[in-house]
Amino acid sequence: MVKYTCYNCGATVELDEIRETVRCPYCGGRILMKKRPEGGHHVKAR
């Protein structure tokens, strides 16, 4: 499931909670950032 984070209030919003317009259901903010996956990134050192 795709999760978004509201830029104004910091609430985590799922795709099911978003209606026709892309707005935060809690504060009404318009800017939602897609949450990055929780997996760790391995960087190989030289």
Residue pairs with C-beta under 8 A, 6 or more apart in sequence:
1 14
1 15
1 16
2 14
2 15
2 34
3 12
3 13
3 14
3 15
3 34
3 35
4 12
4 13
4 14
4 15
4 18
4 32
4 33
4 34
4 35
5 11
5 12
5 13
5 32
5 33
5 35
6 12
6 13
6 24
6 26
6 27
6 29
6 31
6 32
7 29
7 31
7 32
7 33
8 24
8 27
8 29
8 31
9 24
9 26
9 27
9 29
11 24
11 26
11 27
12 35
13 24
13 25
13 26
13 32
17 25
18 25
18 32
19 25
22 30
22 32
23 29
23 30
24 30
24 32
